[in-house]
Amino acid sequence: MPFANPATAKPKQQQPRQVAFDPAIAKAVAQRLVVGLSHDIVCLQLRHMADEQVVRAYIREAENNAFFQGCMSLRQPLQKRTWILEAQAQHWRLDPEKRNIPIRKNLSPEDFYAQYYTNQRAVIARGWIDDWPAMTLWNTDYLEEKIGRDTLVQLQKDRESRPDYEAATLYLRDKIPFGDIADLLRSGKPSNDMYVTANNGAENIEAFKPIWPDFHAIDGVINDTNDQQAFVWIGPAGTITPFHHDLTNNLLIQVKGRKEVVLVPNWEEAHMKTDHRFFSSLTPADLDFSPGAAPCAMKFTIGPGDALFIPVGWWHYITSLEESYSVLFTNFKYPNDFNAGFPQEMTP
């Protein structure tokens, strides 16, 4: 075979480098393009996933894809919704008093629904549960006697074993004798490891029946209580419910102990770094509580006898400062079925 003449031989054209398709990179690129980031910023943010040429190839592929172009056509109306919410948030932040939750003594049902429920404003109502037997009866010894030391109770257990304990409630459910919970409460030791929450409500109906007569519905505000719409919370000092929002309006009633609460209105959604759909990666330490700061965060403490109304979609972070017993209601007199319209999670 003759050798090629270097003087007349044509240089070989360099073949483009073939890169295996990576769905993770494609998803990351698409997410950033949808929110309006420039190509340069996308490349910079994804430099840990691939070099710049590869990322730019994914950008070109996305922008030329008919499916992606269809998704991008929805971007403008979504941006308009975000703009409206931000305008609402900016007006709210203008008033320094908006960072204070109103406290109303003997708030009438009519005023509650007219001023707070229908206006989606949080409020602390006092005087609603002064006649509850639970207010004087509930302590560790009483609950252990009524529920039974050997009665199995479902709770969130080993929460301190993983940072996403709230999102992982289904995996952390466990049943233990109520006596073990009582022993932890008596010890006075702060802990976030064991907490009886609303997520355990359905499983604890039978176990908690002996203490059901100790509280009742609030006339004109809450419908008659039943096993499916009232939830008992029991935990030591140190239990934490991290930032999240619920799909219903909630009435959280504090029977014993104090809790520190941080609330953020639902129109501050864009500032809450949503994670897992209705959780947030933020903590109170990440927030600026000074007037005018975004998001508008409100920090306060509730204690025995306080009924805190948390509007649907409002973000809340709650820390038990002491051994704590609470009751939560969702069965208001007015409609509260907003969870029915919440978008379903898309699976790949």
Stockholm file with secondary structure:
# STOCKHOLM 1.0

chainA/1-348         MPFANPATAKPKQQQPRQVAFDPAIAKAVAQRLVVGLSHDIVCLQLRHMADEQVVRAYIREAENNAFFQGCMSLRQPLQKRTWILEAQAQHWRLDPEKRNIPIRKNLSPEDFYAQYYTNQRAVIARGWIDDWPAMTLWNTDYLEEKIGRDTLVQLQKDRESRPDYEAATLYLRDKIPFGDIADLLRSGKPSNDMYVTANNGAENIEAFKPIWPDFHAIDGVINDTNDQQAFVWIGPAGTITPFHHDLTNNLLIQVKGRKEVVLVPNWEEAHMKTDHRFFSSLTPADLDFSPGAAPCAMKFTIGPGDALFIPVGWWHYITSLEESYSVLFTNFKYPNDFNAGFPQEMTP
#=GR chainA/1-348 SS CCCCCTTTCCCCCCCCCCCCCCHHHHHHHHHHHHTTCCHHHHHHHTTTTSCHHHHHHHHHHHHTCHHHHHHHTTHHHHHHHHHHHHHHHHHHHTCGGGGSCCEEETCCHHHHIIIIITTTCCEEEESSSTTCTHHHHCSHHHHHHHHCTTCEEEEEECGGGCTTTTTTHHHHEEEEEHHHHHHHHHHTCCCSSEEBCGGGTGGGHHHHGGGGGGCCCCTTTBCCCCTTTEEEEEECTTCEEEEECCSSCEEEEEEESCEEEEEECGGGGGGSCEETTTEESCCGGGCCCSTTCSSCCEEEEECTTEEEEECTTCEEEEEESSSEEEEEECCBSSCCCGGGGSCCCCCC
#=GC SS_cons         CCCCCTTTCCCCCCCCCCCCCCHHHHHHHHHHHHTTCCHHHHHHHTTTTSCHHHHHHHHHHHHTCHHHHHHHTTHHHHHHHHHHHHHHHHHHHTCGGGGSCCEEETCCHHHHIIIIITTTCCEEEESSSTTCTHHHHCSHHHHHHHHCTTCEEEEEECGGGCTTTTTTHHHHEEEEEHHHHHHHHHHTCCCSSEEBCGGGTGGGHHHHGGGGGGCCCCTTTBCCCCTTTEEEEEECTTCEEEEECCSSCEEEEEEESCEEEEEECGGGGGGSCEETTTEESCCGGGCCCSTTCSSCCEEEEECTTEEEEECTTCEEEEEESSSEEEEEECCBSSCCCGGGGSCCCCCC
//
